């Protein structure tokens, strides 16, 4: 499986569905469904999913799967 990394800005967070929409320059909007193993990091430390919010700058590492990219790590950049 290929891992890709993207820098972007969170456009929307759906806490109930554990999904995040990230605006990535030149790529458009990525819709990312979190799994039980997706990590959210800030300053190299794991933080809860509810730390994510609109307009935050993030770096997203995803594994390309059949249906859609699956996030492995979301790092808060600010």
C-alpha positions, 0 to 999 in steps of 0.5 A: 500500500502506498502512503501519501502526505498532504498539507491542507486546511480543515474545512469541516469536522463531522465528529459523529461520523469521525470524518474530516474534510481537508482542503488541499491546494491543487488537489481539492477537498479530501474526505477522510474517514478516521479509523480506530488506528488513525492518530491525531498529533500535535507537537509529536504527542497524540491528542483526541479527535475533538482537538480538530476544528475548521481552519486548522492547518494540518499534514495528513498521511494517508494510505491509498485503499480501494475506495478512498484514502484512509488517514493514518496520521493527522498532524496539527501544524499550528 
